Amino acid sequence: MKTGKDYIIFPLDVSTQEEAARFVTILKDHVGLFKVGLELFVSQGPRILEVIQKIAGCKVFLDLKLHDIPATMKRAFLAASTYGPHFVSVHCDMGERFLKEVAVENPGGTKILAITLLTSLNKEHLKTLGYRDEYVNDLTRLVLLRARIAKEAGCQGVVCSGQEVAMIKRQFPGLIAVTPGIRPLWSVVSKDDQKRIVTPADAVKNGADYIVIGRPIRDADNPAEAAKRVSEEIESVL
């Protein structure tokens, strides 16, 4: 049975191995997974995954958000999967046929997470990008469309905001739902670039299998204690 900490994915949004190793050492007993994004992966390369495994021995989410022509995405995913991450992320806005190119040759150990809509985007952004009014006026319709595309393509899960996770789990109960844009009630983050945020308790209560929470933990005076508070908040609704 999952405990509160098992739901927590901590993003290692740093650029050096030393910084990453420090947070892994501090938080290894307080979070379920560590997320390696583009900044750290490009800066340090695949070796950073070995460093995390050596220190914590836990699963890693390799958040590359792959987005390219099908053949390139497939080769990039297969290359990433050789390092043994639990998750690798891909964008799904190119459609089912493109995603199938990746999913059909998945060796099985690494799960594919499809990005539905970045939590930093809102209606104004979509309008500027030229999306149809039906999606601009109802972001949920776009997210559900992309979740369906991901499921039918063979992806194991999606990344979605806490505002859409309940509907996704109702319509696609087999999909793993990873929810970023998490902010505990007690945290205050200045100049926040996340637009569609929810609390850890609300996200899990609505069906999130994992939550991604960074700055409220990373910027705390005591990151381990902050992670523990998030875990306790989650356990209050389990």
N, C-alpha and C positions, 0 to 999 in steps of 0.2 A: 504494500500500500504506500502511495506517495505521501511524503510529508511536505510541509510548507517549503522547505529549501529546495526540494526536487523540482518545483515549478519554476525556479528562478534561473534565468540565463543572464549572466553578467557580461556585457560587451567590453572587451579589452580595447577601448578606443584610445590607444597610445601608439607611439611610433618606435619605441625601443624595446629590445628584449628585457632590459633591466626593469623598466617600468612595468611591463607585462608580468614578469616573474614576481615582482613585489606584490601586485594585486592577486595573483594566483595563490601565492603563499598565504596572504592575509585571509582570503575568502574561500579557500579550498574546502573548508568544512561547513560553509554557510550557503553555498549555491549549488545548483544541480549541473549546470553546464557553463562553459566559457565560450564566448563568441569572438571569433577573429574576423575582423572586417578588412576592407581593402587597404586602409592605412597601414595596419600592422603587417598584413600579409605581403604587401608590396615592399614595405620597408625591410622586413626581416626574412621573407621567403618561407618555404615549407618547414624549415627547421623549427620555427616557433611552435608548431604543433607538437613536435617531439619534446620541447621544453615544458609545455603545459602538461603533457602526459606524464613526464618524469616527476614533476613536482606534485601534481594533484591526482594523476591516474583516473581522471574523469573524462566524460565525453566532451567533444568540441563541435561547435556549430561554425562551419566555415561560410561566412556570409559574403559571398563574392557577387551575388546578384548578376549572374551570367546573362548576357543579352547580346546576341550576335546572330549571324546566319546559322541555320540548323547544324551543319557539319562542324563548324567551329565550336558551337555550344556543346555539342556531344563530346568532341575531343577534349575540350577544357574540363567538362564534368568528369569524364573518365580519368583524366590526369589527376584531378583533385581527389577523386575517390580512392586513389592508391595510397593516400596518406592516412586513410582510416577515419575521417570525420564522421560524426553521427548524422549531421545535416549539411547539405550544400544548398544555397538558395539560387533561384533563377527568376528572371522576370517572365511573366506569362502574358504580356500584352501583345505578343506576336501571334498568338493563336494556338489551337490544339495541335495542328500538324507540326508546328515547330517544336513544341514541347515533347511530342512523341519521339522525335529524333533523339532526344536526351534520355527519356524514360525507358525506351524499348531495350536499350543495351545496358541498363543499370545492373551492375554485378550483384546488387542486393544488399550489401552491407551499409551503404550510405543512403539515407533517405533524402528525397528531393522536396524542397519547400519552394512553392511558387509565390512570388510577391504579388499580391492582389492590387494594392494601391498604397504607395508610401504614406506613412502617417504624417509626414510633413506637408502633404498636399491637401488643399481644401477646395471648395467650390470655385473660388476666384481663380485659383491656378488652372483648374480644368477648363474654365471658360476661356482664359487667355490662350490655352493650348488648342482650342478649337473643338472640344468635345461637344457632342450633341446635348441639347437642353435636357433630355430625359435623364442623362447621367450627371450633368451639372447640378440639376435640381434634386437629385436623389443619388448620392454617392453609393448607397447600399446596392442599388441595381447594378452598378458597374462592378462592385466587389463580388456580388453573387455570380455575375456572369463569368468573371475570371476564375472564381472558385470552381465553377462547373467545368470550365475549360481545363483547369488543372487536374481535376478528378478524372475526367474522360481521357486525358492524355496519359494518365498513369502515375501522376505525382502522389507522394504519400501525404503531403500536407500543404498548408498555405500559411502565409504571414498576413495577418489582417489586424485592424484596430479593434480595441475592445468594444467599440460601438457597433461592430458588425459580427462579432464572434458568435453571439447567441443564434443569429439567423443562419450562419454558416453551419453550426453544429446541428441545428434542426434539419436543414436540408441535406447536409452531407455528413452524417454522424461518423463515418469512417475516416474522415480527414483529420490529421493532426492540425491543431490550430495554435500557432505561435503569435503572441500579441505584444508588439512594441508600444511605445508611447505611454508607458506606465509611470504614474506619479503618485506616491503615497500622499495621504491627506496632510501628513506632517511636513512634507518637503516643500521647499520654495526654490524654484529654479528660475533665475533671471534670464531674460532674453531667450526664452524657450522656443526652439524651432519646431516642436511637435504641436500639431494643431488639433488632433483628434485623440485626446488623452482620457484615460480612466484610472481608477485606483487598482492596486493589486487584488483586493478582495472582490471588487466588481468584475474584473476580468475573469477570475477563476470561477466565480459564482455563475457567470454567463457561459462557461464552458471552455475557457482557454486551457490548453494542455501545458503550455509554457508561457511565461511572461518575460519580456526583455526589459531590464531596468538597469540603467547606468548611472547617470549623474547623481541622483539622490543617494546612491551608495558611494560612488567614487569620490564625490565632493564633501562627504561627511567627515567630521573630525575623527570619527571612529568607524571606518567602513564595515568592519565585521559586526559591530553593534547595529549599524543601520540595516545590514542584510538580515540580521536576526529579527529586527522589528518588522521588516517586510514579510519574513517567514511567519511570524506570529499573526500578522494581519491576514495572511492567506489561511492559516490553520483555523482562524475564527469562523470561516465559512465552509470548511471541509466537513 
